[in-house]
Amino acid sequence: MSSNNTNDVGAPDPSGGWSATSRSPVQREEPHYLELAGDHAASAFANDEAIASYRYGLDVLGQDGLSTDRPGGDANANAAVELRAKLGEVLLRTGRHAEAREALQAALPLVGAQDRSRAARLQALLGRIEIADHRYDGSMAAFDAADELIGEHPEAQDQTTVDLWLEVQLDGRTYVHYWRNEPDKAAAVLESARLVVEARGTPARRQTFYMNFALQQSREKRYRIDEEILTNMREAVAAAHEGGHEHGIAFTLFGLGFCLLWHGDLVEAQERLQVSLAIAERIGDVVLRARCLCYLSVTALRRNDIEAVRSLAPQAIAAGEAATYTEYVAAGKATQAWVAWRDERFDDVVTLANEALELWGTTVVSYSWYWLCLWPLIAVRLASGQLAEAVDAGRQLLVTPQQRLPEELESMVQAAIAAWGSGESQLARETLGDAVELARRLRYA
């Protein structure tokens, strides 16, 4: 979509801008056409043009869209609500979370007291924005407000209400519990939604149900991925393809690649993540792009492809910074620590590993892959004779919610820690050294 399309529907000219007091009858229709232009741009993922069109529409409405006391005020307020909701969706996709929140918070007071459905829809979107910004208390408050507006027995209401209720549970509450590392609570929400999904769920809602079910199981099992988890994630991918929405397809392909990575199916994991990354870049989803680059780097690490990690890690760091997702910045630095270890730049290993651990410590997300930098750090500490520090790093490998290592590797780390605790320093050193070698053979180091 070119900028000429926006001008055709009344974009402001350089000399005068919009005049809220001198619009002709034709100009009063311009917000509608600007909304259509924004919709067209958004559907083509021309995100900047969509944002410009929606904002132009709000400029045209001006004060008429801020009050129901003016002539035509209800209609104008409704138009302003829709423009802000659509603006919020595009801003969310492009990672501009504060602006998206501002758009929704400006829209909510304009909703009439009787229009509970529209208010609930806005609260659901606001909750998703808050999740994307890691503001989980705010997201839960928005979902509580949405549920109250929807009312009791949503499963007995019309399809639009059913779909909105499922959005709140599946795209909302379950994700909060996932990020907070609360698999039991996530399981309870999924169970409450299961029958409704089976009876009346659209492909999009079945997609999020199966994906969340797989993620909840992954959290519960601390990322020891089994065939049941992979089956559920593949069901999510199938539902996404049935729905035909690119974002849903990209998101579920990422989820499948993510689970395949931890299952050890590294070739397919890389393929799925690369397809997801290509879609994320095309549609402008900055958070999904950061996730894909992060775990493509980890996949390359597990494939022992040093040059691929060397190339991907800086991209993952830059993408994490652009999306303001500190956990992916930290993961990028952790994989750089692994490269430094392989390059025998041992001072850099310590610096990068400590930077990664410090960054992870500042996030509200329960991140589970400290081993990315802990194995290099253990190896360097052992080589420099810092056994106490190496053992301490070993302890960090085992703490919930860290990914559970394979049984043999986990047992070896536990034995090294026990030997240190019993005063058997030499045994602790040898056992931890053996653990590093086993971790390399198992593609964890």
C-alpha positions as CSV (number, residue, x, y, z in Angstrom):
1,M,0.0,0.0,0.0
2,S,1.4,3.4,-1.0
3,S,1.1,6.7,0.8
4,N,-1.1,7.8,-2.1
5,N,-3.9,5.6,-0.7
6,T,-3.9,7.5,2.5
7,N,-4.0,10.9,0.7
8,D,-7.0,9.7,-1.4
9,V,-9.0,9.4,1.8
10,G,-8.0,12.8,3.2
11,A,-4.6,12.8,4.7
12,P,-3.6,16.2,6.1
13,D,-1.8,18.5,3.6
14,P,1.5,20.0,4.7
15,S,0.1,23.5,4.8
16,G,-2.9,23.3,7.0
17,G,-3.4,19.9,8.7
18,W,-6.9,18.9,9.9
19,S,-9.5,21.5,10.7
20,A,-12.1,20.1,13.1
21,T,-14.3,23.2,12.8
22,S,-14.4,23.6,9.0
23,R,-15.1,20.2,7.7
24,S,-17.6,19.8,4.9
25,P,-20.3,17.0,4.9
26,V,-17.9,15.0,2.7
27,Q,-15.1,15.5,5.1
28,R,-17.2,14.3,8.0
29,E,-17.1,10.9,6.4
30,E,-13.3,10.9,6.2
31,P,-12.7,9.0,9.5
32,H,-14.6,6.1,8.0
33,Y,-12.5,6.0,4.9
34,L,-9.3,6.5,6.9
35,E,-10.4,3.5,9.0
36,L,-10.9,1.4,5.8
37,A,-7.5,2.5,4.6
38,G,-6.0,1.5,7.9
39,D,-7.8,-1.9,7.8
40,H,-6.4,-2.5,4.3
41,A,-2.9,-1.6,5.4
42,A,-3.1,-3.7,8.5
43,S,-4.3,-6.7,6.6
44,A,-1.3,-6.4,4.3
45,F,1.0,-5.8,7.3
46,A,1.9,-2.3,6.1
47,N,2.0,-1.5,9.8
48,D,3.3,2.1,9.6
49,E,0.7,3.1,7.1
50,A,-2.0,1.4,9.1
51,I,-0.9,3.4,12.2
52,A,-0.8,6.6,10.3
53,S,-4.3,6.1,8.8
54,Y,-5.9,5.3,12.2
55,R,-4.2,8.3,13.8
56,Y,-5.4,10.5,11.0
57,G,-8.9,9.3,11.6
58,L,-8.6,10.2,15.2
59,D,-7.2,13.6,14.3
60,V,-10.2,14.3,12.0
61,L,-12.7,13.3,14.8
62,G,-10.8,15.6,17.2
63,Q,-13.0,16.6,20.1
64,D,-16.0,15.1,18.5
65,G,-14.5,11.7,19.3
66,L,-14.0,12.6,22.9
67,S,-17.5,13.4,24.1
68,T,-21.0,12.2,23.6
69,D,-22.4,15.6,24.5
70,R,-21.8,17.0,20.9
71,P,-24.1,16.5,17.9
72,G,-23.5,13.0,16.7
73,G,-21.4,12.4,19.7
74,D,-22.4,8.7,20.2
75,A,-21.4,7.8,16.7
76,N,-18.2,9.8,16.9
77,A,-17.3,8.3,20.2
78,N,-18.0,4.8,18.7
79,A,-15.8,5.6,15.7
80,A,-13.0,6.8,18.0
81,V,-13.2,3.6,20.1
82,E,-12.9,1.4,17.0
83,L,-10.0,3.4,15.6
84,R,-8.2,3.2,18.9
85,A,-8.8,-0.5,19.3
86,K,-7.4,-1.2,15.8
87,L,-4.5,1.1,16.4
88,G,-3.8,-0.8,19.6
89,E,-3.7,-4.1,17.8
90,V,-1.1,-2.9,15.2
91,L,0.9,-1.2,17.9
92,L,0.9,-4.4,19.9
93,R,2.2,-6.4,16.9
94,T,5.0,-3.9,16.3
95,G,6.1,-3.9,20.0
96,R,5.0,-0.4,20.8
97,H,3.4,-1.5,24.1
98,A,3.2,1.8,25.9
99,E,1.5,3.5,22.9
100,A,-0.9,0.5,22.6
101,R,-1.8,0.8,26.2
102,E,-2.4,4.5,25.9
103,A,-4.7,4.0,22.9
104,L,-6.8,1.4,24.8
105,Q,-6.9,3.5,28.0
106,A,-8.2,6.4,25.9
107,A,-10.9,4.3,24.3
108,L,-12.4,2.7,27.4
109,P,-14.0,5.9,28.9
110,L,-15.8,6.5,25.5
111,V,-17.7,3.2,25.7
112,G,-21.3,3.6,26.7
113,A,-22.4,2.0,30.0
114,Q,-24.7,-0.4,28.2
115,D,-22.1,-1.6,25.7
116,R,-20.7,-4.3,27.9
117,S,-19.5,-6.4,24.9
118,R,-17.4,-3.7,23.4
119,A,-15.9,-2.8,26.8
120,A,-15.1,-6.4,27.4
121,R,-13.4,-6.6,24.1
122,L,-11.2,-3.6,24.9
123,Q,-10.3,-5.1,28.3
124,A,-9.3,-8.3,26.7
125,L,-7.0,-6.5,24.3
126,L,-5.6,-4.3,27.0
127,G,-4.8,-7.5,29.0
128,R,-2.9,-8.9,26.0
129,I,-1.0,-5.7,25.7
130,E,0.0,-5.9,29.4
131,I,1.2,-9.5,28.9
132,A,3.4,-8.5,26.0
133,D,4.9,-5.8,28.3
134,H,5.4,-8.3,31.1
135,R,2.9,-6.3,33.3
136,Y,1.1,-9.4,34.7
137,D,-0.8,-7.8,37.5
138,G,-2.2,-5.2,35.1
139,S,-3.1,-8.0,32.6
140,M,-5.0,-10.0,35.2
141,A,-6.9,-6.9,36.3
142,A,-8.0,-6.3,32.7
143,F,-9.0,-10.0,32.3
144,D,-11.0,-9.8,35.6
145,A,-12.8,-6.7,34.2
146,A,-13.5,-8.5,30.9
147,D,-14.9,-11.6,32.7
148,E,-17.2,-9.4,34.8
149,L,-18.5,-7.6,31.7
150,I,-19.1,-10.9,29.9
151,G,-21.1,-12.3,32.8
152,E,-21.9,-15.8,34.0
153,H,-22.3,-18.8,31.7
154,P,-20.6,-17.4,28.7
155,E,-20.8,-20.9,27.0
156,A,-24.6,-20.4,26.7
157,Q,-24.3,-17.0,25.0
158,D,-23.8,-16.1,21.3
159,Q,-20.7,-17.1,19.3
160,T,-19.1,-13.7,19.6
161,T,-19.3,-13.8,23.4
162,V,-18.1,-17.4,23.5
163,D,-15.1,-16.4,21.3
164,L,-14.3,-13.4,23.5
165,W,-14.5,-15.4,26.7
166,L,-12.1,-18.0,25.2
167,E,-9.8,-15.2,24.2
168,V,-9.6,-14.0,27.8
169,Q,-8.9,-17.5,29.1
170,L,-6.6,-18.9,26.4
171,D,-4.8,-15.8,25.0
172,G,-5.0,-14.2,28.4
173,R,-5.0,-15.9,31.7
174,T,-3.2,-19.1,30.6
175,Y,-0.3,-17.1,29.2
176,V,0.1,-15.1,32.4
177,H,0.3,-18.4,34.4
178,Y,2.9,-19.7,31.9
179,W,5.2,-16.7,32.2
180,R,4.8,-16.7,36.0
181,N,5.7,-20.4,36.1
182,E,2.4,-21.5,37.5
183,P,1.6,-24.6,35.5
184,D,-1.1,-25.8,38.0
185,K,-3.1,-22.6,37.6
186,A,-2.6,-22.7,33.8
187,A,-3.9,-26.3,33.8
188,A,-7.0,-25.3,35.8
189,V,-7.9,-22.5,33.3
190,L,-7.4,-24.9,30.3
191,E,-9.6,-27.5,32.0
192,S,-12.3,-24.9,32.5
193,A,-12.2,-24.0,28.8
194,R,-11.8,-27.5,27.3
195,L,-15.5,-28.4,26.8
196,V,-16.2,-24.9,25.3
197,V,-13.3,-25.2,22.9
198,E,-14.4,-28.7,21.8
199,A,-18.0,-27.6,21.3
200,R,-17.7,-24.1,19.9
201,G,-14.1,-23.1,19.5
202,T,-13.0,-21.5,16.2
203,P,-9.7,-22.7,14.6
204,A,-7.9,-19.7,16.3
205,R,-9.2,-20.7,19.7
206,R,-8.3,-24.4,19.2
207,Q,-4.9,-23.2,18.1
208,T,-4.3,-21.3,21.4
209,F,-5.8,-24.1,23.4
210,Y,-3.5,-26.8,22.1
211,M,-0.4,-24.5,22.2
212,N,-1.1,-23.5,25.7
213,F,-1.7,-27.1,26.7
214,A,1.7,-28.0,25.3
215,L,3.4,-25.1,27.0
216,Q,1.7,-25.8,30.3
217,Q,2.9,-29.4,30.1
218,S,6.4,-28.2,29.2
219,R,6.5,-25.9,32.3
220,E,5.2,-28.7,34.5
221,K,7.9,-31.1,33.2
222,R,10.6,-28.4,33.3
223,Y,11.1,-28.8,29.5
224,R,11.8,-32.5,29.4
225,I,9.7,-32.6,26.2
226,D,7.8,-35.9,25.4
227,E,5.7,-37.1,22.5
228,E,2.5,-35.9,24.0
229,I,3.7,-32.4,24.2
230,L,4.8,-32.5,20.6
231,T,1.5,-34.0,19.5
232,N,-0.4,-31.1,21.2
233,M,1.9,-28.6,19.6
234,R,1.3,-30.1,16.2
235,E,-2.4,-30.0,16.8
236,A,-2.0,-26.2,17.4
237,V,-0.1,-25.9,14.1
238,A,-2.8,-27.8,12.2
239,A,-5.5,-25.5,13.7
240,A,-3.5,-22.4,12.8
241,H,-3.3,-23.5,9.2
242,E,-7.0,-24.3,9.2
243,G,-7.7,-20.7,10.4
244,G,-5.3,-19.3,7.8
245,H,-4.1,-16.3,9.7
246,E,-0.4,-15.7,9.2
247,H,0.3,-14.6,12.7
248,G,-1.2,-17.7,14.2
249,I,0.7,-19.9,11.8
250,A,4.0,-18.1,12.6
251,F,3.3,-18.3,16.4
252,T,2.5,-22.0,16.5
253,L,5.4,-22.9,14.2
254,F,7.7,-21.1,16.6
255,G,6.1,-23.1,19.5
256,L,6.7,-26.3,17.6
257,G,10.3,-25.4,16.8
258,F,10.8,-24.4,20.5
259,C,9.6,-27.8,21.7
260,L,11.5,-29.7,19.0
261,L,14.7,-28.0,20.2
262,W,14.4,-29.3,23.7
263,H,13.3,-32.7,22.4
264,G,16.6,-32.9,20.5
265,D,15.1,-32.8,17.0
266,L,17.4,-30.0,15.9
267,V,17.1,-30.2,12.2
268,E,13.3,-29.9,12.2
269,A,13.5,-27.3,15.0
270,Q,15.7,-25.1,12.9
271,E,13.4,-25.5,9.9
272,R,10.3,-24.5,11.9
273,L,12.0,-21.6,13.6
274,Q,13.3,-20.2,10.3
275,V,9.8,-20.3,8.7
276,S,8.4,-18.6,11.7
277,L,11.1,-15.9,11.6
278,A,10.4,-15.2,7.9
279,I,6.7,-14.6,8.6
280,A,7.5,-12.5,11.7
281,E,9.8,-10.3,9.7
282,R,7.1,-10.0,6.9
283,I,4.3,-9.0,9.3
284,G,6.4,-6.9,11.6
285,D,6.0,-8.8,14.8
286,V,9.1,-7.7,16.7
287,V,8.6,-9.9,19.8
288,L,8.2,-13.1,17.7
289,R,11.2,-12.1,15.7
290,A,13.3,-11.8,18.9
291,R,12.1,-15.2,20.1
292,C,12.9,-16.9,16.8
293,L,16.4,-15.4,16.6
294,C,17.1,-16.3,20.2
295,Y,16.2,-20.0,19.8
296,L,17.8,-20.3,16.4
297,S,21.0,-19.3,18.1
298,V,20.4,-21.9,20.8
299,T,19.6,-24.5,18.2
300,A,22.9,-23.7,16.5
301,L,24.7,-24.0,19.8
302,R,23.2,-27.5,20.3
303,R,24.3,-28.4,16.8
304,N,27.8,-27.3,17.8
305,D,27.8,-24.7,14.9
306,I,30.1,-22.1,16.3
307,E,30.0,-19.8,13.3
308,A,26.2,-19.8,13.2
309,V,26.0,-18.9,16.9
310,R,28.6,-16.2,16.3
311,S,26.4,-14.7,13.6
312,L,23.0,-15.2,15.3
313,A,23.8,-14.1,18.8
314,P,24.3,-10.4,18.0
315,Q,21.1,-10.4,16.0
316,A,19.2,-12.0,18.9
317,I,20.6,-9.4,21.3
318,A,19.6,-6.5,18.9
319,A,16.1,-8.0,18.4
320,G,15.6,-8.5,22.2
321,E,16.6,-4.9,22.8
322,A,14.2,-3.7,20.0
323,A,11.4,-5.6,21.6
324,T,12.5,-4.6,25.1
325,Y,12.6,-8.3,26.1
326,T,15.5,-8.5,28.5
327,E,15.4,-12.3,28.7
328,Y,16.4,-12.6,25.0
329,V,19.2,-10.1,25.4
330,A,20.5,-12.2,28.2
331,A,20.2,-15.4,26.2
332,G,22.1,-13.8,23.4
333,K,24.9,-12.9,25.8
334,A,24.8,-16.4,27.2
335,T,25.4,-18.0,23.8
336,Q,28.2,-15.5,23.2
337,A,29.8,-16.8,26.4
338,W,29.6,-20.3,24.8
339,V,31.4,-19.0,21.7
340,A,34.0,-17.3,23.8
341,W,34.6,-20.6,25.6
342,R,35.1,-22.4,22.3
343,D,37.4,-19.6,21.2
344,E,39.4,-20.0,24.5
345,R,38.7,-16.3,25.4
346,F,38.2,-17.2,29.1
347,D,38.0,-13.7,30.5
348,D,35.2,-13.0,28.0
349,V,33.3,-16.1,29.2
350,V,33.2,-14.8,32.7
351,T,32.2,-11.3,31.7
352,L,29.4,-12.4,29.3
353,A,28.1,-15.1,31.6
354,N,27.9,-12.7,34.5
355,E,26.1,-10.1,32.3
356,A,23.6,-12.7,31.2
357,L,22.9,-13.9,34.8
358,E,22.5,-10.3,36.0
359,L,20.1,-9.5,33.2
360,W,18.0,-12.6,33.9
361,G,17.9,-11.6,37.5
362,T,16.2,-8.3,36.6
363,T,13.3,-9.8,34.7
364,V,9.9,-10.8,36.0
365,V,9.9,-13.8,33.7
366,S,10.9,-17.2,35.1
367,Y,13.6,-18.1,32.6
368,S,14.7,-21.7,32.5
369,W,17.9,-21.9,30.4
370,Y,20.7,-20.5,32.6
371,W,22.7,-23.5,31.5
372,L,23.5,-21.7,28.3
373,C,26.2,-19.7,30.1
374,L,26.6,-21.9,33.2
375,W,28.4,-24.7,31.5
376,P,31.0,-22.4,30.0
377,L,31.4,-20.7,33.3
378,I,31.8,-24.0,35.2
379,A,34.5,-25.1,32.7
380,V,36.4,-21.8,33.1
381,R,36.1,-21.8,36.9
382,L,37.4,-25.4,37.0
383,A,40.3,-24.6,34.7
384,S,41.3,-21.6,36.9
385,G,41.1,-23.6,40.1
386,Q,38.0,-21.8,41.4
387,L,36.3,-25.0,42.6
388,A,33.9,-23.3,45.0
389,E,32.6,-20.9,42.3
390,A,32.3,-23.9,39.8
391,V,30.2,-25.8,42.4
392,D,28.0,-22.8,43.0
393,A,27.4,-22.5,39.3
394,G,26.5,-26.2,39.3
395,R,23.9,-25.6,42.0
396,Q,22.2,-23.0,39.8
397,L,21.7,-25.6,37.1
398,L,19.4,-27.6,39.3
399,V,17.1,-25.0,40.8
400,T,13.5,-24.7,39.7
401,P,12.4,-23.4,37.2
402,Q,15.6,-24.4,35.4
403,Q,15.2,-26.9,32.6
404,R,15.8,-30.4,34.0
405,L,18.9,-31.9,32.5
406,P,19.0,-35.5,31.2
407,E,19.0,-38.0,34.1
408,E,22.6,-39.0,33.8
409,L,23.9,-35.4,33.6
410,E,21.7,-34.2,36.5
411,S,22.9,-37.1,38.7
412,M,26.5,-36.3,37.9
413,V,26.1,-32.6,38.9
414,Q,24.3,-33.7,42.1
415,A,27.2,-36.1,42.9
416,A,29.7,-33.3,42.4
417,I,27.8,-31.0,44.7
418,A,27.5,-33.8,47.3
419,A,31.2,-34.5,47.2
420,W,32.0,-30.8,47.7
421,G,29.6,-30.7,50.7
422,S,31.4,-33.8,52.2
423,G,34.8,-32.1,51.9
424,E,35.9,-34.4,49.0
425,S,37.3,-31.6,46.9
426,Q,39.2,-33.7,44.4
427,L,36.2,-36.0,43.8
428,A,34.0,-32.9,43.3
429,R,36.5,-31.5,40.8
430,E,36.7,-34.7,38.8
431,T,33.0,-35.3,38.8
432,L,32.1,-31.8,37.8
433,G,34.8,-32.0,35.0
434,D,33.2,-35.2,33.8
435,A,29.8,-33.5,33.9
436,V,31.1,-30.8,31.6
437,E,32.4,-33.4,29.1
438,L,29.1,-35.3,29.3
439,A,27.2,-32.0,28.7
440,R,29.2,-31.5,25.6
441,R,28.4,-35.0,24.3
442,L,24.7,-34.4,25.0
443,R,24.8,-31.1,23.2
444,Y,24.2,-28.9,26.3
445,A,27.6,-27.3,26.3
